[in-house]
Amino acid sequence: MFANFDFEVIRRALPYLFLDGMGFTLMLTALSALGGITFGTLIALMRLSGLKTLGRIAGLYVDLMRSLPLVLVIFWFYFLVPYVGQWLTGASRPIRVGAFASSLITFVMFEAAYFSEIMRAGIQSISKGQPAAASALGLTYGQSMRYVVLPQAFRNMLPVLLTQTIVLFQDTSLVYVVSIPDFLGAASIIGQRDGRLVEMYLLAAIVYFTMSCIASYGVRRLQARLAIVR
């Protein structure tokens, strides 16, 4: 089965794959998760604000993003946003939006829809007596959310947020469609250059599987520890 399998091409490619490819993938995952959680928390607060207009806008946004394939959103930002920017600014040429910027914006906006539902569930899991007690102590709505509700909601939803981040880590492989050399893109480049696509794609699958399994195990351990603390 492995008679024609070239392990040497894998060994030679490891520095580029992990230092450049995986480094970019982890950076994109971290930035997208941070932006997605921040933006998603704001969307969750909009849906729970009691203002019908804000709630409907946030609900439509979540429904829209969750109804679209991620790869389509990546293409939309990469190819269409420059022309939208040209139309808005009145420029003579399409506004240049780099592949990294368009991918980062795409992931932040797309993942925010999923993170917002997680955070909304976390906020709703907090007893209503706690915001009421904070209000009785003289805290405003914003202060109550900042100091009382959101810290507990983040703690309750931390395992779910991390699980969604693992999904995000896997989804970042889609950026290779816009020629960004993430881990999968770097593996594809080397495989096409050396005519060893089987070796490179198999290595990529093993690495994604291994890292996702380790991260999932860590999340389960964290969830068990949080359950004990409660």
Backbone bond lengths (Angstrom), bond angles and torsions (degrees), N, CA, C in turn:
res aa  C-N    CA-C-N  psi(-1)  N-CA   C-N-CA  omega(-1)  CA-C   N-CA-C  phi
1 M - - - 1.469 - - 1.527 111.28 -
2 F 1.347 115.74 -39.51 1.454 119.87 -178.03 1.529 111.86 -105.15
3 A 1.357 116.44 24.32 1.457 119.55 -176.85 1.527 111.52 -61.57
4 N 1.328 117.39 -38.92 1.457 121.03 -178.56 1.530 112.40 -102.20
5 F 1.314 115.73 12.80 1.462 120.45 -178.14 1.529 108.84 -77.59
6 D 1.345 115.77 126.49 1.468 121.19 -176.58 1.526 109.50 -102.06
7 F 1.341 115.52 100.62 1.456 119.43 177.98 1.526 111.76 -75.07
8 E 1.302 117.02 -22.40 1.462 120.43 -177.15 1.520 111.23 -67.49
9 V 1.339 117.54 -36.61 1.460 119.29 179.28 1.531 110.76 -65.38
10 I 1.327 116.56 -31.67 1.469 120.45 176.19 1.520 110.10 -68.36
11 R 1.340 116.30 -44.85 1.473 119.97 -179.15 1.519 111.29 -60.67
12 R 1.327 116.82 -42.33 1.464 120.42 -179.26 1.528 111.91 -67.50
13 A 1.325 115.96 -29.99 1.463 119.64 -174.76 1.523 113.28 -86.24
14 L 1.322 118.57 -13.20 1.466 120.97 -173.49 1.533 114.16 -56.25
15 P 1.343 120.03 -46.29 1.476 118.38 -179.79 1.528 112.88 -58.48
16 Y 1.313 116.73 -44.96 1.470 119.90 -179.71 1.527 111.16 -68.18
17 L 1.328 116.38 -41.51 1.461 120.20 -177.39 1.529 111.62 -63.18
18 F 1.331 117.08 -44.34 1.458 119.59 -173.25 1.527 113.05 -90.07
19 L 1.317 118.29 -37.59 1.463 119.63 -179.25 1.517 111.68 -74.46
20 D 1.319 117.13 -42.59 1.461 121.00 -178.54 1.530 111.82 -95.22
21 G 1.331 116.28 -56.59 1.461 120.36 -175.38 1.518 113.33 -64.84
22 M 1.343 117.27 -57.48 1.455 119.90 -178.78 1.530 111.46 -68.71
23 G 1.324 117.00 -32.89 1.466 119.40 176.17 1.521 111.59 -59.59
24 F 1.334 115.91 -43.83 1.461 119.78 177.70 1.519 110.91 -66.08
25 T 1.335 117.39 -42.53 1.466 121.07 -179.33 1.525 111.19 -60.26
26 L 1.326 117.50 -45.46 1.462 120.89 -179.64 1.528 111.48 -67.02
27 M 1.340 116.50 -38.13 1.459 119.54 177.89 1.526 111.08 -64.53
28 L 1.337 116.89 -44.68 1.459 120.87 178.72 1.523 110.92 -63.89
29 T 1.334 116.93 -39.22 1.466 120.56 178.20 1.519 111.19 -63.09
30 A 1.344 116.79 -46.50 1.465 120.91 -177.86 1.528 111.43 -64.39
31 L 1.327 117.09 -46.57 1.464 120.22 -179.42 1.526 111.41 -65.91
32 S 1.315 116.62 -40.11 1.460 120.35 -179.81 1.526 111.07 -67.67
33 A 1.334 116.94 -40.00 1.465 120.15 179.01 1.523 110.41 -65.69
34 L 1.327 117.02 -44.32 1.465 120.68 179.62 1.523 110.90 -61.89
35 G 1.336 116.13 -48.36 1.460 119.69 178.71 1.514 112.32 -66.27
36 G 1.338 117.03 -39.61 1.458 120.57 -179.34 1.517 112.45 -65.82
37 I 1.345 117.06 -40.76 1.464 119.99 178.67 1.525 110.81 -67.43
38 T 1.335 116.99 -41.54 1.466 120.53 178.99 1.524 111.27 -63.05
39 F 1.327 116.19 -51.73 1.461 121.19 179.90 1.524 110.59 -66.46
40 G 1.325 116.48 -38.75 1.460 119.80 179.51 1.512 112.71 -65.45
41 T 1.330 117.46 -35.32 1.472 120.82 176.61 1.523 110.67 -64.53
42 L 1.320 116.52 -40.84 1.469 119.93 177.18 1.529 111.02 -63.11
43 I 1.318 116.90 -40.94 1.469 120.50 177.98 1.525 110.39 -63.94
44 A 1.342 116.44 -41.73 1.468 120.12 178.92 1.530 110.59 -62.26
45 L 1.329 116.39 -41.31 1.466 119.68 178.48 1.522 111.33 -65.76
46 M 1.334 116.73 -34.84 1.465 120.22 176.38 1.529 110.46 -63.15
47 R 1.317 116.70 -42.43 1.474 120.36 -178.54 1.520 111.87 -69.54
48 L 1.327 116.80 -26.29 1.460 120.77 -177.76 1.526 112.89 -101.28
49 S 1.339 116.30 4.65 1.459 119.59 -174.14 1.522 113.24 -71.91
50 G 1.322 117.99 -20.32 1.460 120.83 -176.26 1.515 112.89 89.66
51 L 1.331 117.70 -8.23 1.467 121.98 176.40 1.523 108.55 -88.12
52 K 1.321 116.98 117.07 1.461 120.96 -172.48 1.523 112.62 -61.08
53 T 1.340 116.68 -40.34 1.463 119.01 -177.92 1.522 111.35 -64.00
54 L 1.336 116.19 -48.31 1.462 119.64 178.53 1.528 110.94 -62.06
55 G 1.311 116.01 -42.11 1.457 120.04 -179.71 1.517 112.36 -62.15
56 R 1.333 116.60 -41.15 1.458 119.85 -179.88 1.520 111.62 -68.67
57 I 1.342 116.43 -40.71 1.469 119.81 178.08 1.526 110.44 -61.31
58 A 1.328 116.03 -46.30 1.464 120.17 179.23 1.525 110.85 -64.03
59 G 1.333 117.17 -41.54 1.457 120.41 179.28 1.517 112.36 -63.76
60 L 1.334 117.15 -41.37 1.461 120.36 178.05 1.520 111.21 -64.69
61 Y 1.325 115.95 -39.44 1.470 119.90 179.12 1.529 110.34 -62.45
62 V 1.323 116.80 -46.94 1.463 121.03 -179.58 1.526 110.40 -62.01
63 D 1.326 117.16 -45.59 1.461 120.75 -179.40 1.526 111.59 -63.25
64 L 1.344 116.00 -39.27 1.466 120.11 -179.92 1.514 111.09 -64.42
65 M 1.324 116.68 -50.31 1.460 120.20 -176.86 1.522 111.98 -65.42
66 R 1.320 116.70 -36.29 1.456 119.56 -178.50 1.525 112.21 -78.37
67 S 1.329 116.71 -7.71 1.467 120.92 179.78 1.527 112.61 -98.70
68 L 1.337 117.36 -6.47 1.456 121.28 -176.16 1.523 110.76 -107.13
69 P 1.333 117.50 142.04 1.471 119.78 172.64 1.531 109.71 -66.83
70 L 1.329 116.39 138.73 1.462 120.53 -177.31 1.520 111.93 -59.86
71 V 1.332 117.48 -40.37 1.460 119.95 -178.00 1.527 110.52 -63.24
72 L 1.338 117.25 -32.59 1.465 120.53 177.59 1.526 110.57 -68.10
73 V 1.316 117.00 -39.13 1.467 120.40 178.61 1.529 109.95 -65.82
74 I 1.330 117.19 -38.85 1.469 120.23 177.75 1.518 110.44 -61.57
75 F 1.326 116.99 -46.91 1.461 120.53 178.04 1.524 110.60 -61.93
76 W 1.328 117.03 -40.99 1.461 121.01 -177.57 1.520 110.67 -60.45
77 F 1.319 117.23 -47.52 1.462 120.05 -179.78 1.518 111.10 -66.38
78 Y 1.312 115.91 -42.32 1.461 118.95 -173.79 1.525 112.79 -68.81
79 F 1.333 117.02 -38.91 1.460 119.95 -174.53 1.527 113.59 -100.25
80 L 1.342 118.09 -30.31 1.456 119.59 -172.88 1.524 113.75 -97.15
81 V 1.330 117.56 -35.07 1.464 120.40 -176.89 1.531 112.79 -57.41
82 P 1.345 120.68 -40.71 1.471 119.01 176.81 1.523 113.43 -54.84
83 Y 1.333 117.77 -36.90 1.460 120.64 179.57 1.523 111.38 -76.37
84 V 1.332 116.49 -33.27 1.461 119.21 174.29 1.524 109.87 -64.96
85 G 1.341 116.74 -42.16 1.461 120.43 176.75 1.512 112.15 -62.38
86 Q 1.322 117.45 -38.28 1.461 120.99 176.86 1.523 111.16 -63.33
87 W 1.335 116.32 -41.24 1.460 120.89 -179.96 1.528 111.48 -67.90
88 L 1.314 116.95 -39.36 1.468 120.28 -178.52 1.524 112.50 -72.01
89 T 1.337 116.21 -37.21 1.464 120.05 -176.16 1.525 113.27 -92.83
90 G 1.328 116.70 -13.58 1.458 119.53 -178.17 1.514 113.02 74.03
91 A 1.333 117.79 20.11 1.459 121.63 -179.91 1.524 110.56 -70.08
92 S 1.324 114.77 158.93 1.465 119.50 -179.16 1.526 112.05 -79.26
93 R 1.320 116.23 -19.30 1.453 121.02 -179.48 1.523 109.94 -130.88
94 P 1.334 117.21 159.72 1.477 119.64 176.15 1.530 111.19 -58.96
95 I 1.319 116.17 139.78 1.453 121.08 178.07 1.529 108.78 -69.15
96 R 1.308 115.48 128.33 1.460 118.92 -177.77 1.531 110.02 -75.59
97 V 1.300 116.43 122.52 1.456 123.45 175.29 1.525 107.05 -121.20
98 G 1.306 116.29 116.30 1.452 120.62 -176.43 1.519 112.54 -65.57
99 A 1.328 115.18 161.48 1.460 120.39 -179.39 1.526 111.17 -63.12
100 F 1.346 116.84 -39.31 1.462 118.90 -179.68 1.523 111.32 -67.46
101 A 1.332 116.34 -45.88 1.470 119.61 -179.52 1.520 111.26 -61.89
102 S 1.322 117.30 -43.42 1.457 120.03 -179.10 1.527 110.96 -66.91
103 S 1.332 117.14 -37.54 1.466 120.08 178.56 1.517 111.13 -67.94
104 L 1.325 117.11 -42.77 1.462 120.52 -179.90 1.522 110.80 -63.51
105 I 1.328 117.25 -46.09 1.461 120.73 178.68 1.524 110.23 -61.42
106 T 1.326 116.04 -41.33 1.465 120.32 179.34 1.516 111.55 -59.57
107 F 1.317 116.57 -49.61 1.467 120.28 -177.36 1.528 111.49 -66.61
108 V 1.321 117.29 -39.23 1.466 119.79 178.78 1.529 110.30 -61.96
109 M 1.318 116.89 -47.98 1.462 120.72 -177.69 1.523 111.37 -69.43
110 F 1.321 116.84 -39.33 1.469 120.33 -178.19 1.524 110.83 -70.21
111 E 1.318 116.62 -48.31 1.464 119.97 -177.41 1.521 111.69 -71.09
112 A 1.326 117.55 -26.04 1.468 119.93 178.65 1.523 111.12 -58.42
113 A 1.331 117.09 -33.42 1.465 120.34 179.25 1.523 110.94 -63.91
114 Y 1.319 116.87 -38.05 1.471 120.64 179.87 1.529 111.16 -79.04
115 F 1.326 116.35 -42.24 1.460 119.20 177.93 1.526 111.46 -63.39
116 S 1.335 117.14 -32.61 1.462 119.85 -178.83 1.525 111.42 -64.81
117 E 1.332 116.61 -38.65 1.457 119.43 178.54 1.529 111.22 -68.77
118 I 1.318 116.41 -35.20 1.462 120.10 176.15 1.529 110.08 -64.97
119 M 1.327 116.06 -45.94 1.459 119.83 -178.87 1.524 111.19 -68.75
120 R 1.311 117.44 -34.74 1.462 119.66 178.02 1.525 110.47 -62.92
121 A 1.344 115.71 -41.71 1.463 119.09 176.48 1.519 111.13 -64.70
122 G 1.335 116.68 -37.51 1.452 120.04 179.39 1.518 112.23 -66.41
123 I 1.316 116.77 -41.48 1.465 120.43 178.55 1.523 110.78 -65.71
124 Q 1.319 116.03 -41.57 1.464 119.45 -179.34 1.526 112.30 -70.39
125 S 1.343 117.17 -17.88 1.462 119.80 178.81 1.530 112.28 -77.63
126 I 1.325 116.89 -14.20 1.465 121.03 179.38 1.525 109.40 -78.26
127 S 1.291 115.85 134.25 1.460 120.58 -179.82 1.528 111.02 -57.44
128 K 1.332 115.79 136.20 1.469 120.26 -179.93 1.522 112.30 -64.86
129 G 1.314 116.40 -18.31 1.458 118.85 179.16 1.518 112.66 -68.51
130 Q 1.333 117.90 -25.75 1.460 120.06 -178.02 1.530 112.23 -71.81
131 P 1.348 119.84 -47.63 1.466 118.11 173.24 1.524 112.49 -60.32
132 A 1.338 116.43 -35.60 1.459 119.50 178.74 1.529 110.81 -65.11
133 A 1.325 116.15 -40.51 1.465 119.94 177.93 1.527 110.49 -66.20
134 A 1.338 116.72 -39.35 1.464 119.90 177.96 1.518 110.87 -63.70
135 S 1.338 116.67 -39.88 1.461 120.57 177.55 1.524 110.80 -64.63
136 A 1.346 115.91 -38.16 1.466 119.51 179.25 1.522 111.41 -65.77
137 L 1.332 117.29 -27.43 1.459 121.31 178.14 1.524 112.80 -82.61
138 G 1.328 116.38 -1.88 1.460 120.29 176.56 1.508 115.00 98.28
139 L 1.341 118.29 8.01 1.458 120.55 178.97 1.526 109.84 -79.34
140 T 1.313 115.70 142.04 1.452 120.63 175.94 1.534 108.80 -75.43
141 Y 1.356 115.46 173.13 1.464 119.51 178.99 1.527 110.85 -59.85
142 G 1.344 115.81 -43.96 1.461 119.64 179.67 1.510 112.24 -63.60
143 Q 1.334 117.31 -43.03 1.460 120.62 178.88 1.527 111.40 -66.43
144 S 1.321 116.46 -37.88 1.463 120.59 178.00 1.521 110.65 -61.81
145 M 1.337 116.61 -44.14 1.455 120.33 178.51 1.525 111.32 -65.86
146 R 1.316 115.85 -42.05 1.467 120.31 -174.61 1.521 112.51 -70.91
147 Y 1.314 117.44 -42.92 1.458 120.75 -171.48 1.534 114.37 -100.09
148 V 1.333 117.11 -20.33 1.460 119.40 -173.96 1.529 112.19 -115.93
149 V 1.327 116.65 -55.53 1.468 120.10 -170.18 1.523 112.22 -80.74
150 L 1.340 117.36 -53.66 1.458 119.85 -173.28 1.534 113.99 -62.25
151 P 1.342 119.69 -41.49 1.481 117.52 177.33 1.523 112.73 -58.03
152 Q 1.335 117.13 -40.70 1.461 119.80 178.91 1.524 111.59 -71.19
153 A 1.334 116.15 -37.10 1.466 119.69 179.18 1.530 110.76 -64.96
154 F 1.340 116.53 -42.51 1.460 120.00 177.62 1.521 110.58 -61.51
155 R 1.309 116.18 -41.49 1.463 119.66 -179.23 1.529 110.67 -65.58
156 N 1.310 116.96 -43.09 1.462 120.20 -179.72 1.519 112.25 -65.94
157 M 1.321 116.01 -37.22 1.456 120.49 -174.69 1.519 113.68 -96.50
158 L 1.343 118.07 3.71 1.466 120.38 -175.99 1.527 113.15 -56.06
159 P 1.332 120.38 -46.45 1.479 118.48 178.11 1.523 113.01 -60.41
160 V 1.327 117.29 -38.61 1.470 120.22 179.95 1.524 110.22 -70.21
161 L 1.324 117.29 -38.88 1.465 120.97 177.42 1.521 110.37 -62.39
162 L 1.322 116.98 -42.04 1.464 120.39 178.74 1.522 111.36 -67.62
163 T 1.327 116.85 -36.81 1.464 119.86 177.06 1.528 110.80 -62.86
164 Q 1.321 116.77 -42.13 1.461 120.48 177.14 1.529 110.72 -65.38
165 T 1.330 117.13 -32.90 1.462 120.59 177.13 1.523 110.83 -66.49
166 I 1.331 117.38 -34.99 1.471 120.35 175.38 1.530 110.30 -63.77
167 V 1.326 116.20 -41.38 1.470 120.18 175.56 1.526 109.81 -61.78
168 L 1.332 116.37 -41.10 1.462 120.86 177.55 1.524 110.66 -61.31
169 F 1.325 117.07 -42.06 1.471 121.35 177.62 1.524 110.80 -56.73
170 Q 1.308 117.09 -41.96 1.463 120.77 178.38 1.528 111.01 -69.36
171 D 1.329 116.34 -38.59 1.469 120.00 -177.22 1.524 112.74 -69.16
172 T 1.337 117.71 -23.10 1.470 119.15 -178.90 1.527 111.71 -62.30
173 S 1.330 117.44 -17.98 1.465 119.66 178.25 1.519 112.05 -62.68
174 L 1.339 116.90 -17.16 1.464 119.72 -179.37 1.526 113.08 -71.21
175 V 1.341 118.11 -14.20 1.469 118.85 -177.58 1.527 111.98 -69.27
176 Y 1.322 117.40 -11.99 1.467 118.04 179.04 1.526 111.18 -64.97
177 V 1.345 117.56 -18.02 1.461 120.18 -179.83 1.524 111.23 -69.64
178 V 1.341 117.94 -17.97 1.467 120.95 175.36 1.525 109.78 -109.76
179 S 1.336 114.63 25.37 1.483 122.77 171.47 1.523 113.49 64.80
180 I 1.336 117.67 33.08 1.458 120.70 172.93 1.529 107.99 -91.54
181 P 1.334 117.36 128.46 1.475 119.79 -177.45 1.528 112.57 -80.28
182 D 1.326 116.77 66.43 1.453 119.46 170.59 1.532 107.76 -74.40
183 F 1.328 117.81 -165.73 1.466 118.78 -177.12 1.527 111.72 -62.08
184 L 1.328 116.66 -48.31 1.465 119.35 179.52 1.516 110.63 -67.17
185 G 1.328 117.34 -39.82 1.454 119.97 178.55 1.518 112.18 -63.56
186 A 1.349 116.25 -40.90 1.459 120.13 177.88 1.525 110.80 -64.26
187 A 1.345 116.36 -41.32 1.464 119.99 177.44 1.524 111.13 -62.60
188 S 1.331 116.76 -39.52 1.462 120.76 179.21 1.519 111.35 -66.22
189 I 1.339 116.54 -40.80 1.466 120.41 179.61 1.524 110.92 -61.51
190 I 1.324 116.07 -47.37 1.468 119.93 -179.64 1.526 110.56 -66.26
191 G 1.339 116.91 -41.21 1.453 119.85 179.66 1.513 112.73 -61.81
192 Q 1.334 117.18 -40.59 1.464 120.31 178.63 1.523 111.21 -71.58
193 R 1.328 116.52 -36.42 1.470 120.04 179.98 1.523 111.74 -65.55
194 D 1.344 116.31 -44.11 1.462 121.05 -175.71 1.530 113.84 -96.79
195 G 1.341 115.81 -0.27 1.455 118.28 -177.96 1.517 112.71 67.20
196 R 1.332 117.01 33.15 1.466 122.58 -177.60 1.520 110.45 -128.54
197 L 1.321 116.43 55.37 1.460 120.48 -177.97 1.527 111.74 -66.61
198 V 1.330 117.64 -35.97 1.467 120.17 -179.00 1.521 110.26 -60.72
199 E 1.343 116.97 -48.66 1.452 120.92 -179.54 1.527 111.63 -61.53
200 M 1.332 116.82 -43.46 1.458 120.25 -176.09 1.526 112.39 -70.30
201 Y 1.321 116.20 -42.42 1.466 118.73 179.97 1.531 111.45 -70.50
202 L 1.319 116.80 -33.89 1.463 119.54 176.35 1.526 110.26 -66.70
203 L 1.329 116.96 -42.48 1.462 120.40 176.87 1.522 110.88 -61.03
204 A 1.339 116.64 -44.12 1.471 120.37 179.84 1.521 110.83 -60.83
205 A 1.329 117.06 -42.18 1.465 120.80 179.50 1.525 111.04 -63.25
206 I 1.327 116.69 -42.81 1.468 120.45 -179.83 1.519 110.95 -64.64
207 V 1.331 116.60 -42.19 1.473 120.30 -178.56 1.526 110.84 -66.22
208 Y 1.327 117.63 -46.16 1.470 120.29 178.68 1.529 110.62 -62.02
209 F 1.334 116.34 -42.77 1.466 120.36 -179.72 1.528 110.69 -63.34
210 T 1.323 116.77 -45.86 1.461 120.75 -177.45 1.521 111.65 -64.59
211 M 1.328 116.87 -47.89 1.459 120.05 -177.85 1.527 111.18 -65.97
212 S 1.317 117.62 -38.56 1.461 120.88 179.14 1.531 111.08 -67.53
213 C 1.329 116.77 -39.27 1.477 120.11 178.70 1.522 110.75 -65.89
214 I 1.335 117.16 -43.21 1.470 120.35 179.00 1.522 110.44 -63.22
215 A 1.336 116.24 -44.13 1.464 119.87 179.39 1.528 111.03 -64.55
216 S 1.320 117.16 -40.35 1.466 120.68 179.08 1.526 110.95 -64.47
217 Y 1.323 116.67 -38.59 1.469 120.34 176.97 1.524 110.01 -63.63
218 G 1.332 116.73 -42.01 1.459 119.88 177.43 1.520 112.19 -61.96
219 V 1.320 116.89 -39.02 1.467 120.65 178.49 1.529 110.59 -64.82
220 R 1.336 116.94 -41.53 1.467 119.95 178.24 1.525 111.55 -63.13
221 R 1.334 116.73 -39.73 1.456 119.38 177.71 1.528 110.83 -64.90
222 L 1.335 115.79 -41.51 1.459 119.86 177.84 1.518 111.32 -63.45
223 Q 1.320 116.55 -42.19 1.461 120.52 179.19 1.523 111.44 -62.23
224 A 1.330 116.66 -41.05 1.460 120.51 177.97 1.528 111.20 -64.36
225 R 1.330 116.62 -39.46 1.460 120.63 -179.88 1.528 110.82 -67.60
226 L 1.322 116.43 -42.17 1.469 119.52 178.25 1.521 110.97 -64.39
227 A 1.326 117.25 -35.54 1.468 120.63 179.10 1.530 110.48 -65.56
228 I 1.332 116.89 -36.22 1.460 120.86 178.29 1.518 111.09 -67.64
229 V 1.351 115.77 -41.07 1.462 120.05 179.83 1.513 110.64 -62.89
230 R 1.358 117.36 -38.51 1.456 119.80 179.13 1.532 111.24 -64.65
